[in-house]
């Protein structure tokens, strides 16, 4: 199976680093997906949720804004703020979901529907 290396970094450190099947990113012009072998690009990211499809699971990271550099073999995300989300019902997941909602709501000039972003965050509850 082909995979692509995904790295998500904030000023506070690395949030995610692993090989993934696909990644969906919240671009300024709308969401876009990246598969292994994708054409190289650099793009701005807006408030939203990065959806990460691994071999056996789906994970997500909420971000407030950032930039991404895509190459054929890697995706490097530099985000100002990010909160990792995992599916489950434990207390850490609930805390992360609350932190993700706070992060998303801290963005004042977002051109996206914050309700749609919050709905995506809630899907990991």
C-alpha positions as CSV (number, residue, x, y, z in Angstrom):
1,X,0.0,0.0,0.0
2,X,1.3,3.4,-0.9
3,X,1.5,5.9,1.9
4,X,2.6,9.5,2.4
5,X,4.5,11.0,5.3
6,X,2.5,13.6,7.3
7,X,4.0,16.0,9.8
8,X,2.0,18.6,11.7
9,X,4.0,21.1,13.7
10,X,3.0,24.1,15.9
11,X,5.3,26.6,17.7
12,X,4.8,24.3,20.8
13,X,6.1,21.2,19.0
14,X,5.1,18.3,16.9
15,X,1.4,17.2,17.0
16,X,1.5,14.4,14.5
17,X,4.1,12.5,12.5
18,X,3.3,9.2,10.7
19,X,2.7,7.5,7.3
20,X,-0.9,7.9,6.2
21,X,-3.1,6.8,3.3
22,X,-4.7,10.2,2.7
23,X,-5.0,13.5,4.4
24,X,-7.8,16.2,3.9
25,X,-6.8,19.8,4.6
26,X,-8.8,22.9,5.2
27,X,-7.4,25.2,2.4
28,X,-8.2,28.9,2.1
29,X,-10.1,28.1,-1.1
30,X,-11.8,25.0,0.3
31,X,-10.9,21.5,1.5
32,X,-8.6,19.4,-0.6
33,X,-7.3,15.9,-0.3
34,X,-3.7,14.6,-0.7
35,X,-2.8,11.1,-1.8
36,X,0.7,9.6,-2.3
37,X,2.3,10.9,-5.5
38,X,0.4,14.3,-5.3
39,X,1.8,17.2,-7.3
40,X,4.0,19.6,-5.3
41,X,2.3,22.7,-3.9
42,X,2.3,25.2,-1.1
43,X,-1.0,26.5,0.3
44,X,-2.4,28.6,3.1
45,X,-4.7,26.8,5.5
46,X,-7.7,28.2,7.4
47,X,-9.5,27.3,10.5
48,X,-10.8,23.7,10.2
49,X,-10.1,20.0,10.8
50,X,-7.3,18.0,9.2
51,X,-8.7,14.5,8.6
52,X,-6.1,11.8,8.6
53,X,-6.8,8.4,7.2
54,X,-4.3,5.8,8.4
55,X,-4.2,2.1,7.5
56,X,-6.7,1.0,10.2
57,X,-8.1,4.3,11.7
58,X,-9.1,7.8,11.1
59,X,-7.7,10.6,13.2
60,X,-8.1,14.4,13.1
61,X,-6.4,17.6,14.1
62,X,-8.2,20.9,14.6
63,X,-6.2,24.0,13.5
64,X,-6.8,27.7,13.6
65,X,-4.6,28.6,10.6
66,X,-1.3,27.7,9.0
67,X,0.5,26.6,5.8
68,X,1.2,23.3,4.1
69,X,3.9,22.1,1.8
70,X,3.0,19.1,-0.3
71,X,5.4,16.9,-2.3
72,X,5.0,13.5,-3.9
73,X,6.1,11.7,-0.7
74,X,5.4,14.1,2.2
75,X,2.9,16.7,3.6
76,X,4.4,19.2,6.1
77,X,1.9,21.3,8.0
78,X,2.9,24.4,10.0
79,X,0.0,25.5,12.1
80,X,-0.3,28.4,14.5
81,X,-2.4,26.3,16.9
82,X,-3.6,22.7,16.8
83,X,-5.4,20.1,18.9
84,X,-5.3,16.4,18.2
85,X,-8.6,14.6,18.2
86,X,-9.2,10.9,18.5
87,X,-12.4,8.9,18.4
88,X,-13.5,7.6,21.7
89,X,-15.3,8.6,24.9
90,X,-12.6,9.0,27.4
91,X,-12.0,12.1,29.5
92,X,-8.9,13.2,27.5
93,X,-10.9,13.1,24.3
94,X,-13.6,15.3,25.8
95,X,-10.9,17.8,27.0
96,X,-9.3,17.8,23.5
97,X,-12.7,18.4,21.9
98,X,-13.4,21.4,24.2
99,X,-9.9,22.7,23.5
100,X,-10.4,22.3,19.8
101,X,-13.7,24.3,20.0
102,X,-12.0,27.0,21.9
103,X,-9.2,27.1,19.3
104,X,-11.7,27.3,16.4
105,X,-13.7,30.0,18.1
106,X,-10.6,32.1,18.7
107,X,-10.4,32.9,15.0
108,X,-12.2,36.1,14.4
109,X,-12.0,36.6,10.6
110,X,-12.6,33.1,9.4
111,X,-14.4,32.9,6.0
112,X,-15.7,29.5,6.9
113,X,-18.7,28.4,8.8
114,X,-17.6,27.9,12.3
115,X,-20.7,25.8,12.9
116,X,-19.5,23.3,10.2
117,X,-16.1,23.1,11.8
118,X,-17.6,22.5,15.2
119,X,-19.8,19.8,13.8
120,X,-16.8,18.0,12.3
121,X,-15.0,18.3,15.7
122,X,-18.1,16.9,17.5
123,X,-18.1,13.8,15.1
124,X,-15.0,12.6,17.1
125,X,-16.8,12.7,20.4
